[in-house]
Amino acid sequence: MIRFENVRKRYPAGKEALSGVSFSLEKGEMAFLTGPSGAGKSTLLKLVALIERPTRGTVLVGNQNTSRIPRRRIPHFRRRIGIVFQDHKLLDDRTVFDNVALPLLIASLRHRELERRVRAALDQVGLLEYEKSSPLSLSIGEQQRVGIARAVASRPELVIADEPTGNLDPELSLNIMQLFERFNKVGVTLLIATHDLELIDKLDHRRLCLDQGKVVNKPQLNTDC
């Protein structure tokens, strides 16, 4: 599903965020991306979602070389990917239902199918009864679950998440990870960036460690992996 081949990413200011990264994530696999702040986790996820492009090397997502996807085709490419942010990025002036529906509206889904998918996604995260509520009326954990519902409503093959439990307490964090596991059990591929090592130690999934822009097979004692 994802393959990086000797990928480098250097930003205009000169900082090399990724340096020769190579790894693969198989279809239907769930993995955690770990490492200290500044290690390149967010940059790696941005390359997967085509928010950024590599400076060198090859990024393959679903057998597509992202470097060969023209700018006009990027929105179509992203329809296959669900993205979960740490700060939810919900629109406060829209209801929970409308927030989840947004990517489906962009994809021009028919109204009846849109309604069905939005309600199914909200039901999966346990928030169907809040569909008419404002995100501001929800707890932080509930807002994060709305963000997850929005990411999965389009039935993506791949979900990427950048520190999805960073603002949550341990119990809520575990609930969110167990929710991701439920999606994985029905075939969704997941790559989740997190610094919460205590949490992922409780879960039996592969771990990819980044340190100073490189994949580390044998993390040093001073790395957050």
C-alpha positions in Angstrom: 0.0 0.0 0.0 2.9 2.4 0.9 6.5 2.1 -0.3 9.3 4.6 0.2 12.5 4.0 -1.8 15.5 6.1 -0.6 13.3 9.1 0.0 14.8 12.5 0.9 12.9 15.7 1.7 14.8 19.0 2.0 12.8 22.2 2.6 13.7 25.5 0.9 15.4 26.8 4.1 17.9 23.9 3.8 16.7 21.5 6.5 16.7 17.9 5.4 13.6 16.5 7.1 14.0 12.9 5.7 17.3 11.4 4.6 17.2 8.2 2.6 14.1 6.7 4.1 13.0 3.2 2.7 10.2 1.1 4.1 7.0 -0.6 2.9 3.6 -1.0 4.5 1.4 -3.8 3.1 -2.2 -3.5 2.3 -4.3 -4.2 5.4 -1.4 -3.6 7.8 -1.5 -1.3 10.8 1.7 0.3 11.9 2.9 3.1 14.3 5.4 5.8 13.3 7.4 6.8 16.3 10.4 9.0 17.0 11.3 12.3 18.8 10.0 15.7 17.8 11.6 16.9 14.6 12.4 13.3 13.5 10.3 13.7 10.3 7.1 11.9 11.2 4.8 14.7 10.0 6.8 15.2 6.9 6.6 11.5 6.0 2.8 11.6 6.4 2.6 14.7 4.2 4.5 12.9 1.5 2.0 10.0 1.6 -1.0 12.4 1.3 0.8 14.5 -1.4 0.7 17.6 0.7 4.5 17.6 0.0 6.6 15.9 -2.7 9.9 14.2 -2.1 13.1 16.0 -3.1 14.6 12.7 -4.2 13.5 9.1 -4.2 10.2 7.4 -4.9 7.0 7.4 -2.9 4.4 4.8 -4.0 0.9 4.8 -2.6 -1.4 2.1 -3.9 1.2 1.3 -6.7 1.0 5.0 -7.8 4.2 7.0 -8.0 3.2 10.2 -6.4 5.8 12.2 -8.3 4.0 11.4 -11.5 0.6 12.6 -10.3 -0.2 16.1 -11.7 -1.4 18.9 -9.5 -4.9 18.8 -11.0 -5.2 15.0 -10.0 -4.2 15.4 -6.4 -7.8 15.9 -5.0 -8.8 12.7 -6.8 -5.8 10.9 -5.4 -6.6 12.0 -1.9 -10.1 10.5 -2.0 -8.5 7.1 -1.4 -6.9 8.4 1.8 -8.5 9.3 5.2 -6.5 11.9 7.2 -6.8 12.3 10.9 -5.2 15.4 12.5 -4.2 16.0 16.1 -6.3 19.1 16.4 -9.3 17.7 14.4 -9.6 20.7 12.1 -13.4 20.7 12.5 -15.5 23.7 11.2 -17.1 25.3 14.3 -19.9 26.9 12.2 -21.1 23.6 10.9 -22.8 20.7 12.6 -21.2 17.4 13.3 -23.0 15.9 10.3 -21.8 18.6 8.0 -18.2 18.2 9.1 -18.3 14.5 8.4 -20.0 15.1 5.1 -17.5 17.6 3.8 -15.2 15.2 1.8 -18.3 13.4 0.4 -19.6 16.8 -0.8 -16.3 17.5 -2.5 -16.5 14.1 -4.2 -20.0 15.0 -5.4 -21.7 12.0 -3.8 -25.4 11.7 -4.3 -27.4 13.1 -1.3 -29.0 9.8 -0.2 -25.7 7.9 -0.3 -24.0 10.8 1.4 -26.5 10.7 4.3 -26.1 7.0 4.6 -22.3 7.1 4.7 -22.2 10.0 7.2 -24.6 8.3 9.6 -22.8 5.0 9.3 -19.4 6.7 10.1 -20.9 8.5 13.1 -22.4 5.2 14.3 -19.1 3.5 14.0 -17.5 6.1 16.4 -20.5 6.1 18.7 -21.6 9.7 17.9 -24.7 9.2 15.8 -26.9 11.0 18.4 -24.8 14.1 18.1 -25.2 14.6 14.3 -27.0 17.9 14.7 -24.7 19.2 17.4 -22.0 21.9 17.1 -18.4 20.5 17.5 -18.0 23.2 20.2 -20.5 21.4 22.4 -18.5 18.2 22.3 -15.6 17.1 24.5 -12.1 16.9 23.1 -12.3 13.1 22.8 -15.6 13.4 21.0 -14.3 16.0 18.6 -11.4 13.6 17.7 -13.9 10.9 17.0 -15.8 13.2 14.7 -12.4 13.8 12.9 -12.0 10.0 12.5 -15.6 9.6 11.2 -14.8 12.3 8.6 -11.7 10.4 7.6 -13.5 7.0 7.1 -16.8 8.2 5.7 -15.4 8.0 2.2 -14.4 4.4 2.8 -10.7 4.9 2.1 -8.3 2.1 1.6 -5.7 3.9 3.7 -5.9 6.1 6.8 -3.0 8.2 8.1 -3.1 9.9 11.5 -0.7 12.5 12.9 -0.6 12.3 16.7 -4.3 11.5 17.0 -4.2 11.1 20.8 -1.8 13.9 21.6 -4.5 15.9 23.5 -6.2 13.0 25.2 -5.9 11.3 28.5 -4.7 7.7 28.6 -8.1 6.1 28.7 -9.4 8.1 25.8 -6.2 7.5 23.9 -6.7 3.8 24.2 -10.3 4.1 23.1 -9.1 5.9 20.0 -6.5 3.3 19.2 -9.0 0.5 19.6 -11.3 2.3 17.2 -8.5 2.3 14.7 -8.0 -1.4 15.3 -11.6 -2.0 14.4 -11.2 -0.3 11.1 -8.0 -2.3 10.5 -9.9 -5.6 11.1 -12.2 -4.8 8.1 -9.2 -4.3 5.8 -8.2 -0.6 6.2 -4.5 0.1 6.1 -3.4 2.5 8.9 -0.2 4.4 9.5 -0.3 6.4 12.8 2.3 8.8 14.0 2.5 8.9 17.8 4.9 9.7 20.6 2.8 7.7 23.1 5.1 4.7 23.5 3.4 3.5 26.7 0.1 3.3 24.8 1.4 1.5 21.7 3.3 -1.0 23.9 -0.1 -2.3 24.8 -1.0 -2.9 21.1 0.5 -5.7 18.9 1.4 -3.8 15.8 4.5 -3.0 13.8 6.6 0.0 14.8 8.6 2.2 12.5 11.1 4.5 14.3 12.4 7.7 12.7 15.4 9.5 14.2 17.0 12.5 12.6 15.1 11.8 9.3 16.2 8.2 9.1 14.5 4.9 9.8 16.2 3.3 12.8 16.2 -0.5 13.0 17.8 -0.6 16.4 16.9 2.6 18.3 19.4 4.1 20.6 18.5 4.4 24.3 18.1 8.2 24.0 15.5 8.0 21.1 11.7 8.2 21.7 11.0 4.9 19.9 
